[in-house]
């Protein structure tokens, strides 16, 4: 899971250099990151973390 998060963050950081294909790559990386975090934290509340 940690490697997936690092991959998404690196992809979002370098997507500006891959225009115009980087825009779609960034959207997919952001979506993947959100889904990974939702799956990991699930129904936990912010106060519980």
N, C-alpha and C positions, 0 to 999 in steps of 0.2 A: 504494500500500500504506500509506503514512504517513497519508493521509487516512482510510482505513478504520480504522486503529488509533485515530486521534483520535476518529472517530465512535463507536466502541465505548466508549471511555473516557468521553466526554461523556454517552453514553446511560446508562452505569452510574452516573454521578454524579447525573443528574437523574431517575432512575427512581423515586426515593422520593416525588417530588412528583406522580407519575401513578398513584397507587394506585387500584384494584387492577390495572389493565391494565399498570402499570409492572413488576409482578412477572414477567409473561411476557416483556415487552420486555427486562428485565434478563437473564433466562435465555438468550434468543436472542442478545443482545449478547455475553454471556460466552462462549457456545458459538462464535460467529463469531470472537471474538478468539483463542480457543484454536486454532481451525482455521487462522486466518491465520498465527499464530506457528509452528504445527507445519509448515505448508506452506513457510514462509520458511526456517526453520532445518533442517528435514528430519532427516537422520541425524547432524548435527553433535553432537559431545559438548560438554559445558559447558566442559571444559578447552580446546577448540579455539576457542571464541568469545572 
